[in-house]
Amino acid sequence: MIQSRAYIINITLCLGMLFVTSCGKQHTAEQTVKDFVAENMKDGVETKRIDFGDLGTTSHIKDSLIAKMRNNSSELYKSGIVYGDAPSGDVYYLRMRYLHEGDTLQNTFYLDSELKEVIAFK
């Protein structure tokens, strides 16, 4: 009986730590994207009601796709954006939905492994 309680407590603590860690990554990624948008959105463009999806990872983003996304940036953003370096493994992605002039728009941002820099967006 005591062993099963200890087992349940250990599982609960592990799940709690995993939850806290994942929430921390989500918050860090959201802040990185908010900073990127604030720095690179064209002057005078207003966005409202920003909403983020869940942070995810993908291994399907290769250098050629990153280059294509960088060249096809949205008209709402400045040209000449400085991006972070693409990591060699999986990359994180975060979808952001926002309201602009009555339209709901969405961008997907790809971030480095430390969630400190945006490497591309579409």
C-alpha positions as CSV (number, residue, x, y, z in Angstrom):
1,M,0.0,0.0,0.0
2,I,2.7,2.4,0.9
3,Q,4.7,1.6,-2.2
4,S,1.7,2.2,-4.4
5,R,1.2,5.7,-2.8
6,A,4.9,6.5,-3.3
7,Y,4.5,5.4,-6.9
8,I,1.5,7.7,-7.4
9,I,3.2,10.6,-5.8
10,N,6.3,10.1,-8.0
11,I,4.2,10.0,-11.1
12,T,2.3,13.1,-10.1
13,L,5.5,15.0,-9.4
14,C,7.0,14.0,-12.7
15,L,3.9,15.0,-14.6
16,G,3.8,18.3,-12.7
17,M,7.4,19.1,-13.6
18,L,6.7,18.2,-17.2
19,F,3.7,20.6,-17.3
20,V,5.6,23.4,-15.7
21,T,8.5,23.0,-18.1
22,S,6.3,22.9,-21.2
23,C,4.4,26.0,-20.0
24,G,7.7,27.8,-19.6
25,K,8.7,26.9,-23.2
26,Q,5.3,28.1,-24.5
27,H,5.7,31.4,-22.7
28,T,9.3,31.9,-23.9
29,A,8.3,31.2,-27.5
30,E,5.3,33.5,-27.4
31,Q,7.5,36.3,-26.0
32,T,10.1,35.7,-28.7
33,V,7.4,35.9,-31.4
34,K,5.8,39.0,-29.9
35,D,9.2,40.8,-29.8
36,F,9.9,39.7,-33.4
37,V,6.6,41.0,-34.6
38,A,7.0,44.3,-32.7
39,E,10.4,44.9,-34.3
40,N,9.6,43.8,-37.8
41,M,6.0,44.7,-38.5
42,K,5.8,47.8,-40.8
43,D,5.2,51.1,-39.1
44,G,1.5,52.0,-38.7
45,V,0.3,48.4,-39.0
46,E,-2.0,47.6,-36.1
47,T,-2.8,44.1,-34.9
48,K,-5.3,43.2,-32.2
49,R,-6.4,40.2,-30.3
50,I,-3.3,38.1,-30.7
51,D,-3.8,34.4,-30.0
52,F,-1.2,31.7,-30.0
53,G,-1.5,28.0,-30.8
54,D,0.4,25.3,-29.0
55,L,4.2,25.1,-29.4
56,G,5.3,22.2,-31.6
57,T,8.4,20.7,-33.2
58,T,9.1,19.6,-36.7
59,S,11.9,17.9,-38.6
60,H,10.4,18.8,-42.0
61,I,11.9,22.3,-42.3
62,K,15.1,22.2,-44.4
63,D,17.4,25.0,-45.5
64,S,15.7,25.4,-48.9
65,L,12.3,25.8,-47.3
66,I,13.7,28.3,-44.8
67,A,15.2,30.3,-47.7
68,K,11.9,30.3,-49.6
69,M,9.9,31.5,-46.5
70,R,12.4,34.3,-45.9
71,N,12.0,35.5,-49.5
72,N,8.2,35.3,-49.4
73,S,7.5,37.3,-46.3
74,S,4.1,39.0,-45.7
75,E,3.4,42.5,-47.0
76,L,2.7,43.6,-43.4
77,Y,6.3,43.1,-42.5
78,K,9.4,45.2,-43.2
79,S,11.9,44.0,-45.8
80,G,15.5,43.1,-44.8
81,I,14.5,41.2,-41.7
82,V,17.4,39.7,-39.8
83,Y,16.7,36.1,-38.8
84,G,18.4,33.7,-36.5
85,D,20.5,30.8,-37.7
86,A,18.7,27.5,-38.5
87,P,19.4,24.7,-36.1
88,S,20.7,21.4,-37.5
89,G,17.9,19.3,-35.9
90,D,14.2,19.8,-35.1
91,V,12.8,23.3,-35.1
92,Y,10.0,24.7,-33.0
93,Y,7.0,26.3,-34.5
94,L,4.3,28.5,-33.1
95,R,1.1,29.8,-34.9
96,M,-0.1,33.3,-34.1
97,R,-3.6,34.5,-35.1
98,Y,-4.4,38.1,-35.0
99,L,-7.0,40.7,-36.2
100,H,-5.9,43.2,-38.8
101,E,-8.4,45.7,-40.4
102,G,-11.3,43.3,-39.6
103,D,-9.6,40.2,-41.1
104,T,-8.3,37.3,-39.0
105,L,-4.8,36.5,-40.2
106,Q,-2.4,33.8,-39.2
107,N,1.4,33.4,-39.4
108,T,3.5,30.4,-38.4
109,F,6.8,31.3,-36.8
110,Y,9.8,28.8,-36.8
111,L,12.2,29.2,-33.9
112,D,15.7,28.0,-33.0
113,S,16.2,25.2,-30.4
114,E,16.6,27.7,-27.6
115,L,13.4,29.6,-28.5
116,K,15.4,32.9,-28.6
117,E,15.3,33.7,-32.3
118,V,12.8,33.4,-35.2
119,I,14.5,31.6,-38.1
120,A,11.6,32.0,-40.6
121,F,7.9,32.6,-40.8
122,K,5.1,32.1,-43.3
